[in-house]
Amino acid sequence: MIADNGRTLGTTAPTTDWQRWLERWEAQQGAYMPDREERFAVMIDAIAELCGNTPHVVDLGSGPGSLARRILDRIPEAHVTAIDMDPVLLAIGRNALGDLGGRLSWLDADLRSRWSAEAGRVDAAVSTTALHWLQPDALATLYRHLGIVLRRGGVFINGDRMDLSPAQPRLAEAVRAMRGSREPSEETMAESWEEWWAAVEQDPAFVAEVAERGLRHHEHPDHDHPLDVAAHTAVLREADFAEVDTIWQHLADRVLVAIR
Ligand SMILES: C[S@@+](CC[C@H](N)C(=O)[O-])C[C@H]1O[C@@H](n2cnc3c(N)ncnc32)[C@H](O)[C@@H]1O
């Protein structure tokens, strides 16, 4: 992708403290999700258990590579393709992490398209706090695409909020209310999502990326009405996944694993 000023987005941006931006991203995301590290750890355990020591993993909606980096720390012979369409987050990831010795690739792609990871077979597709950005039809298309991209026996591991099944309406409503009462207050956070993005816009290193971000159509996530777990499971089964279940859960935040 070429920016207006002719440079390639995310590769030769004017200098800034990329590591600091990555740390600020981690702190900001961690403030919204106090269990974030535990959820990452469970997901990586599942990759190691189900896919062995040399998996090719795609990280869907990778942001600046938070999960990708942790996978490569834990499973040094893995290869991760980090996929995202946000030029700012890709620039931070590419500049702060690079390719981690040839083990990390970056793909600027829309998950609503038929992206290709281009590094041979895919053993695992993972995602954290990202797929609730997709509308239900786009999510179903992505799951069907994963049914083709993943090798047979490969796994899909999604760490995100998925509400309880509507077959249990009182329980689902109670969990929504319990979650609401535990929601961190933005006033007490060191930096909220909005403050983080406002700060990005003040850094001249991001001028081209911020402009490009504005041109791309990023639908706003529907935080209040995420797809419930029964809907995720049904679509995964239709997409040829054999086993689907939750392996970690805190209220409606869960890690859902599907084996193709
Ligand atoms: C809240 S961030 C989470 C990032 C990262 N997974 C993490 O846990 O830190 C959601 C990510 O999903 C990405 N995303 C949303 N919709 C997307 C789409 N259609 N194609 C590619 N990436 C998308 C956003 O750009 C963003 O990086």
The ligand as an SDF file (V2000), in Angstrom:
LIG
                    3D

 27 29  0  0  0  0  0  0  0  0999 V2000
   -9.1210   -4.3150   19.8020 C   0  0  0  0  0  0  0  0  0  0  0  0
   -7.9710   -4.6330   18.5210 S   0  0  0  0  0  0  0  0  0  0  0  0
   -7.1800   -6.1370   19.0790 C   0  0  0  0  0  0  0  0  0  0  0  0
   -5.7970   -6.3090   18.4890 C   0  0  0  0  0  0  0  0  0  0  0  0
   -5.0050   -7.5040   19.0040 C   0  0  0  0  0  0  0  0  0  0  0  0
   -5.6010   -8.7450   18.5900 N   0  0  0  0  0  0  0  0  0  0  0  0
   -4.8550   -7.4660   20.5030 C   0  0  0  0  0  0  0  0  0  0  0  0
   -5.4250   -8.3310   21.2010 O   0  0  0  0  0  0  0  0  0  0  0  0
   -4.1360   -6.5720   20.9990 O   0  0  0  0  0  0  0  0  0  0  0  0
   -9.0010   -5.2100   17.1550 C   0  0  0  0  0  0  0  0  0  0  0  0
   -8.1950   -5.3910   15.8840 C   0  0  0  0  0  0  0  0  0  0  0  0
   -9.0060   -5.9680   14.8490 O   0  0  0  0  0  0  0  0  0  0  0  0
   -8.6470   -5.3360   13.6330 C   0  0  0  0  0  0  0  0  0  0  0  0
   -9.7270   -5.4930   12.6420 N   0  0  0  0  0  0  0  0  0  0  0  0
  -11.0290   -5.1650   12.8040 C   0  0  0  0  0  0  0  0  0  0  0  0
  -11.7180   -5.4180   11.6810 N   0  0  0  0  0  0  0  0  0  0  0  0
  -10.8250   -5.8980   10.7740 C   0  0  0  0  0  0  0  0  0  0  0  0
  -10.9230   -6.3250    9.4240 C   0  0  0  0  0  0  0  0  0  0  0  0
  -12.0690   -6.3030    8.7740 N   0  0  0  0  0  0  0  0  0  0  0  0
   -9.7970   -6.7590    8.8090 N   0  0  0  0  0  0  0  0  0  0  0  0
   -8.5940   -6.7730    9.4750 C   0  0  0  0  0  0  0  0  0  0  0  0
   -8.4500   -6.3830   10.7530 N   0  0  0  0  0  0  0  0  0  0  0  0
   -9.5500   -5.9460   11.3960 C   0  0  0  0  0  0  0  0  0  0  0  0
   -8.4230   -3.9010   14.0370 C   0  0  0  0  0  0  0  0  0  0  0  0
   -7.7010   -3.1770   13.0560 O   0  0  0  0  0  0  0  0  0  0  0  0
   -7.6540   -4.0770   15.3290 C   0  0  0  0  0  0  0  0  0  0  0  0
   -6.2810   -4.2130   15.1270 O   0  0  0  0  0  0  0  0  0  0  0  0
  1  2  1  0
  2  3  1  0
  2 10  1  0
  3  4  1  0
  4  5  1  0
  5  6  1  0
  5  7  1  0
  7  8  2  0
  7  9  1  0
 10 11  1  0
 11 12  1  0
 11 26  1  0
 12 13  1  0
 13 14  1  0
 13 24  1  0
 14 15  1  0
 14 23  1  0
 15 16  2  0
 16 17  1  0
 17 18  1  0
 17 23  2  0
 18 19  1  0
 18 20  2  0
 20 21  1  0
 21 22  2  0
 22 23  1  0
 24 25  1  0
 24 26  1  0
 26 27  1  0
M  CHG  2   2   1   9  -1
M  END
$$$$
